[in-house]
Amino acid sequence: MTTHDKRYVIIGNGITGTTAAENLRKNDPACTIHLLTNEAYPLYNRVSLPRFLQGVIVEQKVMIRDFAWHEQRNIQLVTETLVTDVNTDERVVVTDKGQQLPYDALLVASGGWANPLQVPGAKGVQHIYNFVTLDDTKTIIERMLDSRTALAYGGSFISYELCDGFAVRKKWCSKLCEDKEGAHYPDRYDWCWSGYCTEYSYPGQYPY
């Protein structure tokens, strides 16, 4: 019977996936670890993205790990790669790059993902963005530099963070949410009024 060192595949290189890879290496120096992500980066701090959006911190301060960290621990970080199939009978993960990664144990730590805006008229419209990833944030910043106004859609805390980012960069921002009861965080934002739309801006005359 052929034996081999343990093979681990982890889908998702967020804090859960990266921490799992780190602990696997500590406890099993001989194992092989493939850590897969559809993004181009090693682990970064999504909580820091609002401050990066505001221009308060630079991109380097968003990063938690770098590529060298993975190399030093012999963790195979596979970036910009999607998993297209998991064959649980054969215990193989298949990627869109044609890779077939056998595993003895598989961890799915891909987390959640935001859906694109799906309302009549939105399909194919340019400059509608999600605010989830580092690339999302970079794209918004690039567009923001050439813009005067913005609209943040949604009643969540993330929407308020978007408004903060626009205001700090002195861009007029309207906030649209579906919650008829008004803002979710009135204690933090005294400018919120109860209704479908709130407006957040730096002092001055509204440009419309």
C-alpha positions as CSV (number, residue, x, y, z in Angstrom):
1,M,0.0,0.0,0.0
2,T,1.4,3.4,-1.1
3,T,1.6,6.0,1.6
4,H,2.1,9.7,1.2
5,D,2.4,12.8,3.3
6,K,-1.0,14.4,4.1
7,R,-2.4,16.7,1.4
8,Y,-4.6,19.6,2.4
9,V,-6.6,21.9,0.1
10,I,-8.1,25.1,1.5
11,I,-10.5,27.1,-0.7
12,G,-10.4,30.7,0.4
13,N,-7.4,32.7,1.8
14,G,-9.3,34.9,4.3
15,I,-8.5,34.9,8.0
16,T,-10.0,31.4,8.4
17,G,-8.2,29.8,5.5
18,T,-4.9,31.4,6.1
19,T,-5.0,30.6,9.9
20,A,-5.9,27.0,9.1
21,A,-2.9,26.7,6.7
22,E,-0.6,28.3,9.3
23,N,-1.7,25.8,12.0
24,L,-1.5,22.8,9.7
25,R,2.1,23.7,8.9
26,K,2.9,24.0,12.6
27,N,1.4,20.6,13.4
28,D,2.5,18.7,10.3
29,P,5.8,20.0,8.8
30,A,5.7,17.3,6.1
31,C,2.2,17.9,4.7
32,T,1.4,19.7,1.5
33,I,-0.9,22.7,1.6
34,H,-2.7,24.4,-1.3
35,L,-4.4,27.6,-0.4
36,L,-6.7,28.9,-3.2
37,T,-8.1,32.3,-3.8
38,N,-9.9,34.0,-6.7
39,E,-8.2,37.3,-5.8
40,A,-4.7,38.4,-6.7
41,Y,-3.5,39.0,-3.1
42,P,-2.5,37.2,0.0
43,L,-4.5,37.8,3.2
44,Y,-5.5,41.4,3.8
45,N,-7.7,43.1,6.3
46,R,-11.2,43.9,4.9
47,V,-12.0,45.9,8.0
48,S,-9.3,48.4,6.9
49,L,-10.8,48.9,3.4
50,P,-13.0,51.9,4.5
51,R,-9.9,53.7,5.8
52,F,-8.1,52.9,2.6
53,L,-11.1,54.2,0.7
54,Q,-10.8,57.5,2.7
55,G,-7.1,57.8,1.9
56,V,-6.2,57.6,5.6
57,I,-4.0,54.5,5.1
58,V,-2.0,53.2,2.2
59,E,-2.5,49.8,0.6
60,Q,0.5,48.3,2.4
61,K,-1.3,48.9,5.7
62,V,-4.3,46.8,4.5
63,M,-2.1,43.7,3.9
64,I,-1.8,41.2,6.7
65,R,0.4,38.6,4.9
66,D,2.7,38.8,1.9
67,F,3.8,36.2,-0.6
68,A,7.1,35.6,1.2
69,W,5.2,34.5,4.3
70,H,3.6,31.7,2.4
71,E,6.9,30.7,0.7
72,Q,8.7,30.6,4.0
73,R,6.1,28.1,5.4
74,N,5.9,26.1,2.2
75,I,2.2,27.0,1.8
76,Q,1.3,26.9,-1.9
77,L,-0.8,30.1,-2.4
78,V,-2.7,29.8,-5.7
79,T,-4.1,33.2,-6.6
80,E,-6.6,34.4,-9.3
81,T,-8.0,30.9,-9.5
82,L,-11.6,29.6,-9.3
83,V,-12.6,26.1,-8.2
84,T,-14.8,24.6,-10.9
85,D,-15.4,21.2,-9.4
86,V,-14.9,19.1,-6.2
87,N,-14.9,15.4,-6.8
88,T,-15.5,14.0,-3.4
89,D,-15.3,10.4,-4.5
90,E,-11.8,10.8,-5.9
91,R,-11.0,13.6,-3.5
92,V,-9.8,16.0,-6.1
93,V,-10.3,19.7,-6.5
94,V,-10.4,21.0,-10.1
95,T,-9.7,24.7,-11.0
96,D,-10.4,26.9,-14.0
97,K,-6.7,26.7,-14.8
98,G,-6.9,23.0,-15.3
99,Q,-5.2,22.0,-12.1
100,Q,-6.3,18.9,-10.3
101,L,-5.4,19.0,-6.7
102,P,-5.8,15.7,-4.7
103,Y,-6.6,16.1,-1.0
104,D,-6.9,14.0,2.1
105,A,-8.7,16.8,3.8
106,L,-10.6,19.8,2.3
107,L,-11.6,23.0,4.0
108,V,-14.0,25.4,2.2
109,A,-13.5,28.8,3.7
110,S,-14.6,31.0,0.8
111,G,-16.9,33.2,2.9
112,G,-19.6,35.3,1.4
113,W,-19.8,37.3,-1.8
114,A,-21.9,40.3,-2.8
115,N,-24.3,39.9,-5.7
116,P,-24.3,42.5,-8.4
117,L,-27.2,45.0,-8.4
118,Q,-30.1,43.2,-10.1
119,V,-32.8,45.8,-10.8
120,P,-34.4,46.8,-14.2
121,G,-32.0,49.0,-16.1
122,A,-28.9,48.1,-14.1
123,K,-27.5,45.3,-16.4
124,G,-24.6,46.6,-18.5
125,V,-24.5,50.0,-16.8
126,Q,-21.0,51.2,-16.1
127,H,-19.7,52.4,-12.7
128,I,-21.9,50.3,-10.4
129,Y,-19.6,48.7,-7.9
130,N,-19.7,46.4,-4.9
131,F,-17.6,47.3,-1.9
132,V,-16.2,44.0,-0.6
133,T,-12.7,43.4,-1.9
134,L,-9.5,45.3,-2.2
135,D,-9.9,45.4,-6.0
136,D,-13.5,46.8,-5.5
137,T,-12.0,49.6,-3.3
138,K,-9.2,50.4,-5.8
139,T,-11.8,50.7,-8.6
140,I,-14.1,53.0,-6.5
141,I,-11.1,55.2,-5.6
142,E,-10.0,55.4,-9.3
143,R,-13.5,56.4,-10.3
144,M,-14.0,58.7,-7.4
145,L,-11.0,60.9,-8.4
146,D,-12.9,61.8,-11.6
147,S,-16.3,62.2,-10.0
148,R,-18.2,64.9,-8.2
149,T,-21.1,62.9,-6.8
150,A,-22.0,59.3,-5.7
151,L,-24.8,57.2,-4.6
152,A,-24.5,54.5,-1.9
153,Y,-27.3,51.9,-2.0
154,G,-28.2,49.9,1.0
155,G,-29.1,50.3,4.7
156,S,-26.1,48.4,6.1
157,F,-23.1,49.6,8.0
158,I,-21.0,49.2,4.8
159,S,-23.2,51.7,3.1
160,Y,-22.4,54.3,5.8
161,E,-18.7,53.5,5.5
162,L,-19.0,54.2,1.8
163,C,-20.6,57.6,2.6
164,D,-17.8,58.3,5.0
165,G,-15.2,57.5,2.3
166,F,-16.9,59.9,-0.2
167,A,-17.3,62.7,2.3
168,V,-13.7,62.5,3.5
169,R,-12.6,62.9,-0.1
170,K,-15.1,65.8,-0.4
171,K,-17.5,64.1,-2.8
172,W,-21.2,64.6,-2.5
173,C,-23.0,61.4,-1.7
174,S,-26.7,60.4,-1.5
175,K,-27.7,57.3,0.4
176,L,-30.6,55.2,-0.8
177,C,-32.0,52.4,1.3
178,E,-35.2,50.3,1.3
179,D,-35.8,50.4,5.0
180,K,-38.9,52.5,5.7
181,E,-37.9,52.8,9.3
182,G,-34.9,54.8,8.3
183,A,-31.3,54.5,9.2
184,H,-29.9,51.5,11.1
185,Y,-27.3,53.5,13.0
186,P,-28.9,56.9,14.0
187,D,-26.8,57.2,17.1
188,R,-23.6,57.4,15.1
189,Y,-24.9,59.5,12.3
190,D,-27.0,62.4,13.5
191,W,-27.5,63.6,9.9
192,C,-29.8,60.6,9.1
193,W,-33.5,61.2,8.7
194,S,-36.2,58.6,8.6
195,G,-37.2,57.7,5.1
196,Y,-35.9,56.1,1.9
197,C,-33.0,58.4,1.2
198,T,-30.4,60.1,3.3
199,E,-27.8,62.6,2.1
200,Y,-24.3,62.8,3.6
201,S,-22.0,65.6,2.5
202,Y,-19.4,68.0,3.7
203,P,-20.6,71.5,4.6
204,G,-21.4,73.7,1.6
205,Q,-24.0,74.2,-1.0
206,Y,-25.5,71.0,-2.5
207,P,-24.3,70.9,-6.2
208,Y,-27.5,69.6,-7.8
